[in-house]
Amino acid sequence: MHQIPPRKRANLRDVASAAGVSVATVSRVMNAPETVADATRKKVEDAMNSLHWVPSAAARAINSGRTRFVGALVPTLDNAIFARVLASMESRLATHRLSLVVATTGDDPAQEAEKAKGLVDIGAEGLIVSGVTHAPEFYSLIERSQLPAVSTSFYDPGFRLPTIGYDNAAAARTALTHLTDLGHRRIAVVHGPSASNDRTRARISGLEGHSPKPDLSFHEVQLSIAGGCAAGRAILQAAVRPSAVLCLSDVLASGVLFELQRQGVPVPQEISVMGLDDLAGSAHLCPELTTVHLPVSRMGTAAADAIASWVETRKVPEPSLLKSDLVVRASTARTGAIEGQRAAGKARTDSGK
């Protein structure tokens, strides 16, 4: 059988020859097109098209010394918060002509350090990480490579990396204040695993020292809707039922809300439910979830701008605090209103006997 010889793929020199320009000019068209005259750029682009040439990232890196990608290390992709952060981050990096490569860490500092090394090995020009708890190996890698790195989802101006995020403790205090202002004093707090998550620990610490001092009971569960459901069952089985449930994430609040509804407990008529995150779906739950809005999309954009500037100018960015806001919806109510509804319900029941 006659074999068709494989077609040789065009390379950078072929494009330069076809366009009648230098290899350096072709490289500038790829990496900094605004620096090339329009007529010259068009000749190069026409040559690329005629040769069916697709730029190779590896070849570009060899010729320019730049890979033009940033690595992001996040605990999981199974969370709408990180999806929103990454979406805004990738969109913003594109405006800086940078790409994003994502790795997940499972909230494990050792795994994060290993994944970070992998990203550096393939040429990451900067790293974006979550939180402020990292392994010594991670810091050693950053110091040895002199690599730009910023931390998100946390604000700590004294941290060794620039932090771009929100005050987790303040966000939790905002949520608790809303409930105590409504008269709630017996409150169940539902949160995800705290040992491996510094954001959760900060939110828990933000509940300390509140005035007036509420009676808080804590329930640690897996950070999932199923975890929230489990917390809801435990709360309903408690000897003394709280008048409100404060969930330190909207995911958990959704699970609690579903479980209370499954058990026939009306929200907020008998128990108020509060979240923290303001996920896109929280406004469409029934009832709509009261929560604290965390500016995660703005954080992704700000982190992208910061790392891009650092990569290009070698100037370390300043820490950036993004404000969180209370979002009052239908899942919380005053305790007086709840007691009045209970009394009215009891009166109707008694009259029917």
N, C-alpha and C positions, 0 to 999 in steps of 0.2 A: 504494500500500500504506500502511495506517495505521501510523504510527510511534509507538511507546510512548515518551513523553518520559523521559529519564534521571532516575533517582531521585536526589534531593539527599541527599548523605551527611550524617548528623548530625554536629554538631561539639560542642566543649566547652560552648559557651553553650547549645545545645539540651539537653544533659544537665543542666546547672545549672538551667535553667528547668523541666524536667520533674520534677526532684527538689525544687524549691523552695529551692535553696541558692545560694550564690555560686559564681562560677567558681573562686575561690581554694579553696573547700571541695572541689570536684571534683578540683582539682589535688592537694590534700593526700591525698585518697583514693587517687589514683594513685601518688603519690611517697612518702607517709609515712602509710599507713593506720592505724598504731598511734596516731597523734595525733588521730584523729577518733573521736567517740563511736560506739558500736556501732549505735545506731538511725539516726543520720545516715548512717553508712557504708552501711547496708543500703538506705536510700532512694536513695542515689546509685548503688549497684550495680544496684538494680532498674531505675532509669531507664536505665542503660547497656544492660541486657538488653532492655528494651522497645524501645529505639531501635536495637537491633542495632549498638551503637557499639563499635568496636575502637579503643583508644588508639593514636594515631600518635606514633612516636618523635620525629618532627620537631616536632609540635605540643607534645609534652611538653617538649622542649628549649626551645621558645620561651617557654612559660609558666613553667618552673622555672629556666631557665638551666643545666640539667643534661642531658647526654646519657646519663649513667650507663653508659658503656662504657669498657673498658680495652683497649688494643691490645697484642698479643703478637707479637714478631718472632722467628721461629725459622729456622734454616738450611734445613730441609726438613720436609715431612710424610712423606717416605718413610723413616721411621726410627721404630721402636717406642718408643725413648726419648722423643722429642718428643711422640708420641701420648699416652704415659702422663702426661707433664708437663702437657700441655694439658687432658687429661681431668680431672685433679685440680684444676687451676687454675680451669677453668670451673665445676666443681661448687662449689668454695669461694666463688668470686666471687658465685655465685647467692645464697648465704646472706647476702651483703652487699648484695643487690639491685643487683648490677652485672653487665653482660654482657661477653662476650669477643669481640673481633674479631681474627682471626689473619692475618698476612702472612708470606710466606716470602722469604728473602734470598739463598739459594744460598751462604751464608758469604761474601758480597761486601759489604764495608763501605759502598761507594758505593750499592749497591742498597738496603742496609738504611736508609741515610739518606734515600733517596728514598721508600721505603715508609713510613718514620716520618713524613715530612712529609705524606704522603697521609692517614695516620691522624689526625694533628693537625688537618689541614684539615677532616675530617668530624666533629671534636669529641671525639677521645679525651681522657679525663680523666687518663690515666696510661699509661705504657708499660712493658712487661716485655721485656727483651732477653736474649740468650744470650752468655755470655763477656764478655771485657774489651777486645776489640779493635774499635774503632768509628772511623768517619771523623770528621774535624774538623767536617764539616757536621752530623753527628748531635749532637755536643756543643753546637754553636752553636744548633741548633734547641731543645734542652732548656733552654739558658740564656735564650734570647729569650722562650720561652713560659712559663718557670718551671714546667715540667711535671714532676710526680712520675715518676721512672723508676728501676727496679731491675734489676739484672743477676743472672742465674741460671747454674747449671752451673759456677760458679767461686766460690772464696772468697778474697777479698783485702781485708782490713779497711782498707787504705790507698787503695783505688780511689776515684775521684771519684764513683761511684754506689754506693749500698748493694749489697753482694753477698750473695746467698742461695744457698748451694750447698755443694759438697764440695771437699776438697783433692785435686785431680787428681794432683798429684805424690805425695802420701801414698798414694793408692789404688794407683798403679803400684808404689810401693815395697813395699806389702803383698803384691802379686802376685809380685813378684820374690823377696821373702823366703821366701814359701811354696815356691817352686821350689828355691832354694838350700838351704833347710832339708831338702829331700828329697834333697839331694846333687847336684843338677844344676849343672854349671859351664859347659857349652857350650849356650847358649840362643839361639834365633832370636827376634827381636822383630818382630812384624808390626803396622803401624799405617797409618792413613789419611793423606791429604795433610796436612802439617804447616804449610805456608806460610800457609794461609788459616784455620787452626783453632788458636786459643790453648789450648784444652783438650788437644788432642793434643800440642802443644809442651810443656805443663806435665807431661804424663804421661811423655814422653821424658826430660825433665830430672830427673824423680823417680828414674830408673834410675841416675843418675850417682853415683859415690862409694860404691857399695854394698860392704859387707864381709860375707863374702868376695867378692872381685872376680871376677865371672863373665866368660866370653868371650862377648860379645854380638855378634850380626850383625843388622843392621837391614834390613827390607824394607818400603818404602813402596808402597802399592797403593791403588786406589780403595776407599772405605769401603762395601763391599758383599760379599755372599756370593761373587760372581764374583771380586772382588779377593782374598778369602781363599783361594779355590781356586788362583788364580795364584800366590800366595805359597807355598802348599803344594807346588806343582810346582817352584818355584825352590828351596825348601828341600831337596827330595828329590834335586835335580840337583846340589847343592853337593858339592864335593870331600870335605868332612868334614861328616857329618850331625850335627845337634845332638841332644841327648837330650831337649830340651823346646822347646816353642814358646809364647812369651808374646804373646798378642794383646791390643792395647790397646782392643779392643771385642769384645763377644760376637758381633756380626755377622761380623767377620773370623774369629773362632775357629770359628764354624759352618762357614765356607767351607774353612778349613784342615782341619778334622775330616772333612768330606765328601771332600776330595781325598785325604787319607791313606787313608781307607777304600777309595776308588776304586782306589788304587794297591796295595791289599793290605797296607798298613802298619798293624798293630794298635795301638790307643791304649787304655791307656797302656803296653802291654807293650814296645813299641819306642820310642815317642815320647810324652811327656806333652804335653797341650794345655791351656793356661790362658787364660781370658777376663777381661774387665773390663766390667761393666755389670750383669749378672744380669738379662737379659731374661726375660720370662715363659716362653719356650720353651726356655731353656737347661737347665732341670731335666729336660726330656723328650727331650734328644738321646741318642744311643747311642754311647758312654757319656755319662752325665750330665756336664755341663760344670762343672768347678771354675772359680770366678770371684770377683770382688769386687763385692759388692752396693752399688750407688749408690742412695741414697734419693730417687729422682726423683719419686715420688708425693708424699712428704712435702715435697719442695722446691716442687712446684707449689702445694701447700696453703699453705706458709709464704710464698711469693711473693705469692699472692693476698691473704692476710691483711695483709701488709706494705703492698702498694700500696693496698688498700682503706682501711686506717687513714690512710695519708698523704693520700689523696684527701679523706677526710672531715675529718681533724683538722689537716692541713697540718704534721704532725709527722714529720720524717724518721726512718725506721726504722733500727735498728742492724744492722750486718752479722750474718749468721747462718751458723755452720758446722755442717753436718750430717755425722754420722759415717758412714763407709763400713765395711763388714765383709767379712771373708773368708768365702767359702762353699765348703767342701771337698766335692767330689763324686768321681765315679769316673774322670775323665779325666786325673788326675795320680797318679803313683806314685813311690816311692823308686827311685833309680838302682840300688841294690843288688838290689832285687827284679827290676828289668828285666834286669840282668846275669845273675842266677840263672836267670830264665826262658829267656834266650838260650842259656845254657850247657846247660840241660836239653834244650832243643830240638835243639841241636847233637849232644848225646849220643844222643838218639833217632835222629837222622839217621845218625850214624856206625854205630850198632848195626844199622841196617837195611841197610847196604851188604853 
